[in-house]
């Protein structure tokens, strides 16, 4: 049993360490896939089988978890990614993608822009992206492209089941068309009052 002052997560990997290991794993697997030979095929099959068994174990944990625990597990970044990888995440892809957009929103707003979740249409996520700054309006420069790329990466990381992420036009900064003025209104201006004003 841990002491009151002892960190219950001592011995666990911090997020940067997990990311470093995942990056190294990607390198190793890429190297294996490029190498020929029966030993390499056996190693890749071992990795695939191990991944399937771990996925089954995660699925059984979720089967036994109540809604609160399932939500906590799914909310953990690493566990959530594993649940997505094994296609057993309890939350629908659209909800995960919308939450990813909401997480980015404060950072985009700090830069003077905004990002808004619109929805999913035929496995394509739709987001509205606007950028501020420098009087160039909502459609200019690399700022919007950078934000769109960041949103795309975040959405597809949270919901890789989606096929694509596409921005929809931002109409908030557009000028309104002039209002229609009926001709008879203009004709009335030539009446007695209009003459008095001259």
N, C-alpha and C positions, 0 to 999 in steps of 0.2 A: 504494500500500500504506500502511496506517495505521501511525503511530508506535506504539511499545509503550505509551506513556502516553495515547494518544488514544482517546477513546470510540468504539467501532465503530458505535454507534447515533447518533452525532452527526448532526443534521439530521433525525432521525426525530421524529415527533409523540409527545409524552407522552400517557398515557391521558386526562388531563383535556382536552387539546387535541382529541383524537379525539372525545371525548364532546361537546364544544362544537360541533364541525363536524357531527356526526350530528344534534344538536338543531337546528342551523340548516338542515340539509338537510331535515329533517322539516317545518320551518316553510315553507321555499320550495316544497316539493312540495305541501303543503296549500294554499298560496296559488295555485299553478298549477292544482290540481284544481278550485278554486272559481271560477277565471276562465274565461269563455267564449272561443270563437274558434278558428280553424284553427291559428294560431301556437302557442297553448297545447297543442292536441292534438299538434302536431308535436314540441314540446319534451318532452312526456310520453312520446311514442313513442321519442324519442331516448334518454331516460333508461332506458326499459325495454329497448331493444336493447343499450345499453351494459352494463347490468346482466347481461343474458343472456350477452354475450360474456365479461365478467369471470368469470361463473360457470363457463363452459366452460373458461376458462384455469385457474381453480382446480382444476377436475376433472381436467385433464390433469396438473397438478402432483402431485395425489394419486395418479394412476395410475402415475407414475414414482417415487413415494416408497416407501422401504422402511417397515416397520412402525414403526421408531423415529422416523423423520422425520415420518411421518403422525401419530403420537401427539404429537410436539412441536408440529406445526402445529395440530392439533385442540385442544391444551391452551392455546394462546395465545388470550386472551379475544377479541380483535378477529377474528382469523382463524377461530376457532371459530364466532363468530356469523355470519360470512360463509358458512362451510360449511353451517351450519344453514339460513341464508336460501336457499341454492341447493340444499338438500336432498341434499347430498353428504357430510355429516359421516360419518366412518368408524365412529363409535361409536353404538350403539343409543340411542334416546331414553330408555329406562328407565335405562340406566347413567349418562347425563348428568344426568338428574333426581335420581337417588340421590346422585350426587356433589355436586350443588348443595345438597341437604339436609345432607349431611355437612359442607360448608363453613360452613353457618349454625350448626351445632350448638354450637361453642364460644361464640359470642356469646349464644345462647339460654341456655346453661348458666350463663354469667356473670350472667344475670338471674334465676337460680334455677329455670329451667324446663328443658325438654328437647324435642327434636324427633327423631323416628325415622321413617326410610323404611319403608313397609310394602310397597309394590309398585304395579303398574299393573293395572287391571281395565277392559277395554274402553275404552282410551285415557283413562282417568281415573286420575290419580296419587292414591295414598292415603298420608297421613302421620299419625302420631300426635303430637299437640302437647300438652304439659303446661306449666303455668306455676307458678312458686313465688310465694312472697311473702305476707307479711302475714296468714297464717293463713286466707286465703280459699279455699284448696284449688285444685284443678287446673282448675276450670271457671269461675272468676269473672272479671268485669270485662273492660276493654278490653285488658288485657295479652295475653290469649290471642288476641283478635281481631287485635291488632297483629302478633303472632308469626305467626299463620296467614296474614295478608296478605303479610308479608315472605317466607314460605316459598312461597306461591302465586306471587308475582312472580319469585322466583329460579328456581323449577322451570319456569315457562312461558318464561322467558328462555333457559334452557338447553335446553329441549325443547319448542318451540312446536308440535310435531306433536301433543302431548297436548291433549285437549279441555278438561280441567279439573283442579283439584287440590281434593281433599276431605279434611277431617280425619276420622279414625276415633276412636271413644271411647277415652279414656285410662282404663284400669282400674287403674293402679298405685296411685292414691291412695284407692280406694274401700275402705270397711270390709268386712271379710269377714262373711258371714252367720254367725250363731251355729251352732256344731256341733250336729248332731242327737245327742241323748242318749237311748238306748233306755229305754223305760219300766221294763224289768226291772232296770236299774241303779239307778233311783230306788227301786224296791220293796225292793231289798236293803239300802238304808240304814236300813230300819225293823227290821232283824234285831238280834241280841244286841249287836253292837258299837255300833250306833247308840244302843241303850238305855244302854250303859255310858257313852257320851260325854255323856249328858244329866245 
